[in-house]
Amino acid sequence: MGIYSTVTEAVTEATGLSPTAFFTILAMMVVVYKIVCGMFLGPEDFRQKPQKEPIQIGDITESELRAYDGSDPKKPLLIAIKGQIYDVSSSKVFYGRGGAYSMFTGRDASRALAMLSFKPEDLTGNLEGLSAEELSVLEDWECKFLDKYPIVGRVVQPSNTSQNGDGFHIHHNDTNGHQQQQTKDD
């Protein structure tokens, strides 16, 4: 029993606590440490997960782009800047449903990004009337998107091909790269 009495005397002398109080506090500290450490990510959680290959959308109209706003979880999240469409699915926290920038998803957000605006009326690709400073801001956004997200297509205007203007034809590539044609006649 020499070790036990030596330890209890050392604990009492060093801490001023009874051995029971000391070991109770020590046990509580270990439990709190484990709980707090469990609340944070471990080093293995920082490893990059392999990302899926982005789907090439091809040429689509602005109205077709709206289908990629995050309302369908099977579709990628897309944002257009100056007509180039970027797959921002890797940043669902920001661009997915409820994200801080979800209002930009499925739209050409050029004007809103240039003006640093969250107004719905600024969610357009129209750059008319923007100042040089705003166009510079847009260039910065475009560079950030080019560095971070893949380009998967571009926004095109619907082409009016009927002679009397009573319909239109839209040509674009589907997800497999095959050309599709949509026709609407009144």
C-alpha positions as CSV (number, residue, x, y, z in Angstrom):
1,M,0.0,0.0,0.0
2,G,3.0,2.2,-0.2
3,I,2.2,3.5,-3.7
4,Y,-1.4,4.4,-2.8
5,S,-0.4,6.4,0.2
6,T,2.4,8.1,-1.7
7,V,0.0,9.1,-4.5
8,T,-2.7,10.4,-2.1
9,E,-0.1,12.4,-0.1
10,A,1.3,13.8,-3.3
11,V,-2.1,14.8,-4.7
12,T,-3.1,16.4,-1.4
13,E,0.2,18.3,-1.1
14,A,0.3,19.5,-4.7
15,T,-3.3,20.5,-5.1
16,G,-4.7,20.9,-1.7
17,L,-7.6,18.6,-2.7
18,S,-8.6,15.3,-1.3
19,P,-7.7,12.4,-3.7
20,T,-11.4,11.8,-4.3
21,A,-12.1,15.4,-5.3
22,F,-8.9,15.5,-7.5
23,F,-9.8,12.3,-9.4
24,T,-13.4,13.4,-9.8
25,I,-12.3,16.7,-11.3
26,L,-9.8,15.0,-13.5
27,A,-12.4,12.6,-14.8
28,M,-14.8,15.5,-15.5
29,M,-12.1,17.3,-17.4
30,V,-11.4,14.2,-19.6
31,V,-15.2,13.9,-20.4
32,V,-15.5,17.6,-21.2
33,Y,-12.4,17.4,-23.4
34,K,-13.9,14.4,-25.4
35,I,-17.2,16.2,-25.8
36,V,-15.6,19.4,-27.0
37,C,-13.2,17.6,-29.4
38,G,-16.2,15.7,-30.8
39,M,-17.8,19.0,-31.8
40,F,-15.1,19.9,-34.2
41,L,-13.8,18.2,-37.4
42,G,-10.9,15.8,-37.2
43,P,-8.0,15.9,-39.7
44,E,-9.5,13.1,-41.7
45,D,-12.6,15.3,-42.4
46,F,-10.4,17.9,-44.2
47,R,-9.4,15.4,-46.9
48,Q,-10.9,16.4,-50.2
49,K,-13.6,14.1,-51.4
50,P,-13.4,13.1,-55.0
51,Q,-15.7,15.4,-57.0
52,K,-18.0,14.2,-59.7
53,E,-17.1,15.2,-63.3
54,P,-19.3,18.2,-64.1
55,I,-22.0,17.6,-66.7
56,Q,-21.5,19.7,-69.8
57,I,-24.8,21.5,-70.4
58,G,-23.9,23.2,-73.7
59,D,-25.8,26.2,-75.1
60,I,-29.1,26.9,-73.2
61,T,-31.4,29.9,-72.9
62,E,-31.9,31.9,-69.7
63,S,-35.3,30.3,-69.2
64,E,-33.7,26.8,-69.4
65,L,-31.0,27.8,-67.0
66,R,-33.7,28.5,-64.3
67,A,-34.2,24.7,-64.0
68,Y,-30.7,24.5,-62.4
69,D,-31.6,26.6,-59.3
70,G,-31.4,23.9,-56.7
71,S,-35.1,23.0,-56.6
72,D,-34.2,19.6,-58.2
73,P,-31.5,17.9,-56.1
74,K,-30.6,15.6,-59.1
75,K,-29.5,18.6,-61.2
76,P,-26.3,20.6,-60.7
77,L,-26.3,24.1,-59.4
78,L,-25.5,26.6,-62.2
79,I,-24.8,30.3,-62.3
80,A,-24.0,32.3,-65.4
81,I,-21.6,35.3,-65.5
82,K,-21.4,37.2,-68.8
83,G,-23.0,34.3,-70.6
84,Q,-20.7,31.6,-69.3
85,I,-22.4,29.0,-67.2
86,Y,-20.5,27.7,-64.1
87,D,-21.3,24.5,-62.1
88,V,-21.2,25.7,-58.5
89,S,-22.5,22.4,-57.1
90,S,-19.3,22.0,-55.0
91,S,-20.4,25.0,-52.9
92,K,-23.9,23.9,-52.0
93,V,-23.5,25.6,-48.6
94,F,-23.5,29.0,-50.4
95,Y,-25.5,28.4,-53.6
96,G,-27.9,25.6,-52.6
97,R,-31.3,26.0,-51.2
98,G,-31.2,28.3,-48.1
99,G,-27.6,29.4,-48.9
100,A,-26.5,33.0,-48.7
101,Y,-26.2,33.2,-52.5
102,S,-28.9,30.8,-53.6
103,M,-30.8,33.6,-55.3
104,F,-28.0,33.7,-58.0
105,T,-28.4,30.0,-58.8
106,G,-30.2,29.2,-62.1
107,R,-29.7,32.8,-63.3
108,D,-27.2,35.0,-65.2
109,A,-26.2,37.0,-62.1
110,S,-23.7,39.3,-63.9
111,R,-25.5,42.6,-63.1
112,A,-26.1,41.7,-59.5
113,L,-22.5,40.6,-58.9
114,A,-21.2,43.8,-60.6
115,M,-23.4,46.0,-58.4
116,L,-22.9,43.8,-55.3
117,S,-26.7,43.7,-55.2
118,F,-29.2,41.2,-53.8
119,K,-32.2,42.9,-55.5
120,P,-34.2,40.5,-57.7
121,E,-34.4,43.1,-60.5
122,D,-30.6,43.1,-60.8
123,L,-30.5,39.3,-61.4
124,T,-29.9,39.7,-65.2
125,G,-27.1,39.4,-67.7
126,N,-27.8,43.0,-68.9
127,L,-24.6,45.0,-68.4
128,E,-25.9,48.3,-69.9
129,G,-25.4,51.3,-67.8
130,L,-22.8,49.8,-65.4
131,S,-19.9,52.0,-64.4
132,A,-16.2,51.1,-65.1
133,E,-15.8,50.3,-61.4
134,E,-18.8,48.0,-61.4
135,L,-17.4,46.2,-64.6
136,S,-14.1,45.8,-62.7
137,V,-15.9,44.2,-59.8
138,L,-17.6,41.8,-62.3
139,E,-14.2,41.0,-63.7
140,D,-13.0,40.1,-60.2
141,W,-16.0,37.8,-59.7
142,E,-15.5,36.2,-63.1
143,C,-11.8,35.5,-62.2
144,K,-12.9,33.9,-58.9
145,F,-15.4,31.7,-60.7
146,L,-12.9,30.7,-63.4
147,D,-10.5,29.6,-60.7
148,K,-13.0,27.7,-58.6
149,Y,-15.7,26.3,-60.8
150,P,-15.9,24.5,-64.2
151,I,-17.6,26.1,-67.2
152,V,-20.3,23.8,-68.4
153,G,-22.0,25.9,-71.1
154,R,-23.2,29.3,-72.2
155,V,-26.4,31.2,-72.2
156,V,-27.8,31.9,-75.7
157,Q,-30.8,33.9,-76.8
158,P,-33.7,31.9,-78.2
159,S,-33.5,32.1,-82.0
160,N,-36.6,33.2,-83.9
161,T,-36.4,31.1,-87.1
162,S,-39.9,31.2,-88.4
163,Q,-40.5,33.7,-91.2
164,N,-43.7,35.2,-89.9
165,G,-42.5,35.3,-86.2
166,D,-45.2,32.9,-84.9
167,G,-42.7,30.5,-83.3
168,F,-39.1,29.9,-82.4
169,H,-36.6,27.1,-82.5
170,I,-33.9,26.5,-79.8
171,H,-30.9,24.5,-80.5
172,H,-28.7,23.2,-77.6
173,N,-26.7,20.2,-76.5
174,D,-28.2,17.8,-74.0
175,T,-26.3,16.4,-71.0
176,N,-24.6,13.8,-73.3
177,G,-23.5,16.4,-75.8
178,H,-26.1,15.5,-78.5
179,Q,-27.7,18.4,-80.2
180,Q,-31.4,18.9,-79.3
181,Q,-34.0,21.0,-81.0
182,Q,-37.0,22.4,-79.4
183,T,-39.7,23.9,-81.6
184,K,-42.7,26.0,-80.6
185,D,-45.3,27.2,-83.0
186,D,-48.6,28.9,-82.0
